[in-house]
Amino acid sequence: MANKMLILQVGFPGGGYKKVAFNRVMTVAEARDMLAEKHQRMDDKDEFGLFVPPTQSESGFWLKLDESIGSYNLEKRAGLVFKMLPKQTTVIYDGGERILSLDFGMKVKDVVHSMAERLGKSKDGEYTLFLASENDTSKGIALSNEKTLDEQSPPNPTLLLKKKKKILPFKGGRKPKRATADLSNTKIFGEPLENVAVLGRHEGLPVVVAKCLDFLTKEALELEGIFRISGNQAEINDAKSKFDQGVDVKMSSLSSPHVVAGLFKLYFRELPEPLLTFQYYEIFIAIFNFVDEEFHVRYYKMLLDNLPYPNRVLLERLLPFLLEVSKHADKNLMKASNLSTVFGPNILRGEEDDDEIMMQDLRAVNSIVTTMIQSTDELLAKRSSEEPEYTALAQALFAYEGESESELSLQQDDIILVVGEDESGWWEGEVNGVYGFFPSGYVSIIMKSQRGPVLESDPTAMGNLSLSASVSNEDIQAARKSRSEAAAAAPPTARQPVMVLPEP
């Protein structure tokens, strides 16, 4: 009986391999059913099949259901994958509409690559995949590149392939603004923040914000549905009008804390430029899309540290307040994620008044603001002397494979925290917690720090670096010293960075 059994490694949806014994005479359909039962997929077993993964020299292929397992020479292959069969799926793209056979067990980034090849798109990295809306197929919900299509979509979706918005290269940016309010102008709502935030008055906050924060902190932290339940709109509008006329409105005179909460929300909604600025909107979205989640806070902190002065002052009051509200979620039913749904679109939005773009980015905006609320202490902490000071944010234009342990390897669209820039063409930086050198010709600066120093850099000054979550100045200096000592003993030949454009 032993020679009738075939032992193979089998991969299952969601990851992981298990050794499975097959009778060589059983059909592929019987083998498929056996695996479906093991994986509790009997209800939709007909949507699955057995796939032999490719090797370096041989292509992958699907096993035919009516043939026996033993008819294939599987001993020489790495194993099998129990996965969803390709589906005929409608794909809408800029050139029209096509029916494509798609493997729903693949990660979305691989599905996009496959689509790009079949649709004649030369740069698949420029596209994002969406679940098309049933009511309007030109809009949809963005899918995560790192999850499979099966994990994120209904059984028979219509998919939308759209070109990504590119971040414009940095062209000088604005310097942080100090409060320059016109004291003769009493209007507050709908005015630029720097016009109404007066240094030395109300702790540098607009008066309506200061009064609302004070009242809500004292009286409404446990109020059920705070910011979710609407206050009397006529009363909110009346209070707004009085503030704009310079009237000293007593928060306690309003009929309900929900009116105060509504007034507070209205102020942020009517800012002509959101608190986190138009300038940084696309950068926040890019960080969300291209940086590993565990490092989001580090990147967000750099942006917040470089906000205009009045914006930073207001954010330093808003985030701790929202964090405190979320700590009373057992009473007020407003967790950080609920608060981000309310405040996210008001403090983080793009300059284009485009409902389609707003809907596409809504999941990212809510997640970014949720993370910011939950990470308030880390985001607002002063930078310690042991942390590296970042001079800029850059985005990789092309993939780059590092040729030594001191060099970073980059994927297209990676966001780099730049630590040092040098005329030699070699810059220092960090991507997803890994530190090293990279050629400047492969990247584009998307944000310059207003206060970061420029460091002298040389790839021969680096040691063996692959630093994770806590890169510090001490780490960097120790590695440079180690590499310098090694270089002094056996000086390496300097290698000039050359930008190699990828083949079309």
N, C-alpha and C positions, 0 to 999 in steps of 0.2 A: 504493500500500500504506500510505502514511503516514496517510491518513485512517481506515484500519481499526484503527489502534493507539491505545490510550488509556493515557496515562501518569498513574499515581496514586501518592500516598504511601500505603504500607501499614504498619500497626503490627503487631508480632509479640509473642507472649507473652514476658514478661520485660522489655518496654520496648524502645524504639528503633523508628525508622521508616526504611523504604527506598523508593526510587522503583522501581516495577515497571511494565513495559509489558504491557498486555493486548490481545489481539485482540478487537475489539468483538463478533465473531460467536461467540466461545467461550462455552460455558455457564458459569454460576456454579460448577457442580460441577467443571468442567475447570479453572477459575481456582483454586478451592479446592485441587485436587490439585496444581497447579503450585506453589502457595505451601507446601503441606505438604511437598513434596519439597525446596524451598529451605530449609525450617526443620527438616528431618529428622523429620517427624511422619507419615510415610506409614503406619506401623503402626496409628495410631489416627486417621487422617484423617477418618473418618466422625463423629468426635466434634467436629469443627471446622466453622465456617461463616464467612461474610463479613458483617461488621456495618458499617453506615454510622453514624458517631458523630453525636449530636445537635448542633445549633447553638443559638444564642440564640432563634431563631425557629422552628426545625423539630425535630421529634422524630427520634431515631435509629431505625433499622429493620434487619432482617435481609434479605439478598438470598435469593431463592428459587432453589434449586439447579437447577431445570430451565429457568430463564429465562436469556437471554443477558446478558452484561455490558453490551452496548450498549443494551439496552432501558431501562436506568436513566439518568437525567440526572445522572451523577456528576461532570461537569466543574465544577459549581458547589459541590460538597461538598469538605470538607478532605481526604478520602481514605477508605480502608477500614481495618478492623481484622480481622486473621485471629485468631480467638479461639474458645474452646470454646463449643459450643452450650449453651443452658440445659438443665439436667438435672432430671428429676423426683427430688426428694430428700426423704427423711423428716426432719421437724424436730420435735423434742420440746421443749415449752415448758411454762410453768406452767399453761396452760389446756388442755393435752392434747397431741394429736399431729396433724400435718398433713403432706400431701404438697405441696411447693412446687416450682415451676420456678425454679431458681437459676442465675445466670451464674457459673460457676466461674473465669472470667478476671478477675472483679472483686476488688478488695481486700476483705478481710474486713469492715472497717469499713463499706464500702458495702453489702455483703451484709446486715449486721446492720440497716442503715438500711432496706433493702428489706423485710426480714422484719418489722421493727417496723411498717411501714405496713400490710402485708398481714394481720398478726396483731392489729392494733388497739392496738398499744402506743404510748402518747402520747409517751414519752421514750426513744427508742432508745439514747441515750447511757448509759442505766442497765444495758445488757445486754452480756454477753460470750458469744462463740460457742465451743463446744467440739466436739471429735470424741468422740462418745459411745462408751463402752466396749462391746465386744461382750458381755461378761459381765454388766454392770450399766449400763443406759442412763441411769441417774440420775447417773452419774459420767463423767468424760472428761478429755481433754487440751485446755487452753486454746489457742486459735489467735491468732497475732499479727495485730493490726489492719492493719498496714502491708504484709502480704504477701497475695498472691492466694489464694483458696480452693484453686485447682488446685495451687499450690506446697506445700500443707500437708496435703492429704487424699488418701486412696485414691480410686479411680474412683467407687465407689458408697457413700459414707459415710452414716451416720446422724448428724445434727447435733443438738446440745443447746444451746438458747438459755436462758441463766440470768441472773438479775438480779445485778448487781454488789453486793458489799458496800461500803457507804459508810463512810468514815472519820468517826468521831464528832468533832464540833467540840471544840476545845481548851477544857478547863474547869479550867485551873489547874496541872495537872501536878505532878510530884513534884520536890523539890529533890534535887540529887545527894547520895547517902548517903556518909558517912564510916564507916570501919570501927568497929563498936561491938560487937565479939565478946565473948561471955560466956566468959571464960578458964576457968571451971570446967566448961564443957561441952566434952567432947572429940569429940562426934559431928561428922562432916564431910560425909558423903554425904547428900544429900536435905535439907540445911539451906540457908537463904537465904545467898547469897554474903556479904552484909554481916555475917553472924553468925560467919563462920569466917575471913574475910580480916583479919588483924591488922596494923595499921600498925606497921612496925618489926620485924616477924617475917617471914622468908622473902620479903622484898621486897614485902610486902603481899599475897602470894598464899596461898591455902589450902595447907597443908603438902604434901598429896598432889600437887597441881599442881606445886609447886616441885620436889619430888623427881623426879617423872616427867619434867619438862622437862629437868632437869639430866642425868639418865641417858640419855634418848633422844637429846639433842643430842650427847652424847659417844660413845654406843655404837651408835646405830641409824639414823643418817641415810641410810645406803645399804642398809638392810635391805629385801630384796624383799618387797613386799606389806605394808609397815608400815601399820597401821590397817585394812587390808583383810582380812588373814589373822587369824583369831581365835586368841587365846591360850587356855590351859586355863581353862575357866570356873570350875571348883571352886577353882583357885588364885587367880583374880581375886577371887572372893567372899571367900575367906579373908583376902586382903590388905586388902580393903575393911573387913572386920570388925575387923581389928587396928588400922587407922587410926582407926576410930570409937571404939575403946577407948583411944586415946591411945598405942598401941604405936609405937615408932620402927622402922618397916619399912625394911630395907635393900633397895634395888632390885636390887642385885647378887646378892642371895640368891634371887631368883625364877628360875624355870627357864628363862625365855625372854624376850627383849625384847618379844615379842608379848603376853606377860602384862602387862608394864608399859604397853604401848600400849592394851591392853584396859581397864586400870584408869583410864588417862587419859580415854578415851572415856566410860567409865561415870560418871565424876564429872560431866561436862557433861550427860549424858543424865538424871541424877537431880536436877539443879538444879530446885527448885520453880518458879523463874522463869528463863527462858533468859538467856544472857549479854547478848543484844541487847534484852532486855525485851519484855514483852507490849505495853507502851505504844507502842513504835515499830514493831511488826510490820506493821500495816496501812499505815503510812506507807512503810516499805521497799517493800512490794508495789505501792503506788500510784506510787512513783517509778519502779520497774521498768516499770510499764505505761504511764505517761503522760509520762515525760521521755525525750528523745532519748538514746540509749545513750552518746554521747560526753560527756555531762554527768553521768552517773550518779555518778561519784566525788565531784564537788563536792557533790551533795546528800547522799550517804552520809556524807561528812566532817562535815557539820553535825550529823547525828544522833549520830555517834560522839563528837564534841566535847562533846555534852550528856548522855552516859551518866552514870549514877550513878558516884561515884568508884571504888568497888571493881571495878565492871564495866570501867571504862576502864583501870585498872591491869592487870587480867587480860588484856584485849584487846591491850594494848601488848606483852605477852609472847607471846600465842597467835599473832597474825598473823605476826610476824617468824619464829617457829618454823615455822609451816606453809609460809611462803615458802621457808625454807631447805630443808625437806623436799622441796618441789617442784623445787628446783634440782638435786636428785640423782635426778630421775625416770629418767635413763638407767640407773640401777642399781636403784632401789627401785620403779620402774614406777608411781609415784604423782604424777601431774601435779596442778596446782591444781584442775582439774575433778574428778579422782578424790577429792581430799581434801575438796572441797566436798560431794560426795555423802555422805561419812561424817559430816562435822561440821555441814553446813548445817542439817539438821532438828533438831539438838541445840542449836545456839546461836541459831537464828532460827525461832521457831514462835509460833502464835497461842494465845490463852488458851483458846479453845474446843477441847475434845478431840474433834474431828470429822475422821474419816478422809477423808471426801469433800472437805472444804476443804483438808486437807493434800495430797491427791493433786492437786487443781486448782492449788495454789500451788507444787508441788514444783519445776517447771522454773524458776520465778522465784527461789525460795530458793537453788537450786543455782547459778544464774547470778550472783545477788547476792554469795554467799560466794566464788565463783570470782573475781569482779572485786575483791573486798576483798583476797583473798590476793595477787593479781597487782599490786595498787595499794597495797600496805602502806606504802611509803615516803611516798607522797603523802597517804594517809589519816591517818597518824600525825604528819606534819610539823606543827610549830608554825606558827600563822597569822602571816604577815609583816605588817608595818605598812602595806604597800602594797595588801593585799587588803581588800575590803569586809567589814565585820562584819555578818553577817546577824542580824536580830532575831527572825525567826520563819519558819516555813513556812506557806504558805496554799494552799488549793485553790480553783480557780475554780468557782463555782456555775453561772455562765452564761457564754456567749460574749460578748466585748466587742470591738468594732472601734475601734482607736485613731483619733482624729481629727486627730492631728498626729504629726510624726516623733519627738516627745518622749514619746509615749504608747505603752504596750504594747498589743498586740492579744492577746486571750486566747481560747483554746478551752475549752469546758466540760471540767472535770477537770484542766486544766493545774495543775502544782505550781509555786508561785512562791517564790523565795528573797527574803524581804522584807528590805530594807535600811533603810527608814525608814517610820515610821507618824506620821500627823499628824491632828489633830482636824478639819482642813478637809475630810477625806474623800478626799484624794489621797495615796496611798502610793507609795513608791519600791520597785522590785524588779527581779528578773531571772528570765526564763523561757528555758530552753534557750540561754543565752549572750547573750540580747538584753536590754538594760537600758532602763528607762523608768518612767513614772508610770502608775498605774492606779487606778480608783475602788474604794475599800475595800468598797463595798456589793455588789460582784460576787464577793467571795471570803469564805471562812471560814478562820480560823486553825486549823491542825491541830497545830501545835507551836510553843511559845514558847522561844526561847533563854534559858538561865539567866544569860547574861552580856552580851547585846547591848545597846548603847545605843539610845535612841529619838532619831531625828533629826527636825529640822524640815524639812518638804517643801512644795514649791509647784510646780505644773507650769510656772509661768512662769519658774522658775529653771533649767530644763533646756534644753540645746541639742539639736542634731540627733544623736540617739544610735541606733546599731544595732551595739552592741559584741558581738563574738563571744567566743571561748573565754577570753580573759584580761581580764575586767573588773577594774579596780583602782580604789582610792580616787583616784589621780591622774587617771584617766580621768573619773571622776564629777565631781571638783572642777573640772577644766578645762571640762567641758561646762556645768556650772552657771554658771561665770563667764562663759562665752561667751554663754549665753542671757540672763544678768542684764544684761550690757552692751547686748545688743540690745533688751531690754525697757526699759532706761532711756532709750534713744533714741526708742522708739515703744511706750509701755506698752500691752500687750494688754488686752482686756477679760477679767476673770476669769470663768472658766466653772466653775460648780458641778457636781460629779459627780451624775448622776442615774441610779439603777438602773432599767433598763427590763426588765421581765420578758418573756421570749420568749412569743410566742403559743402556746397549746396545740395 
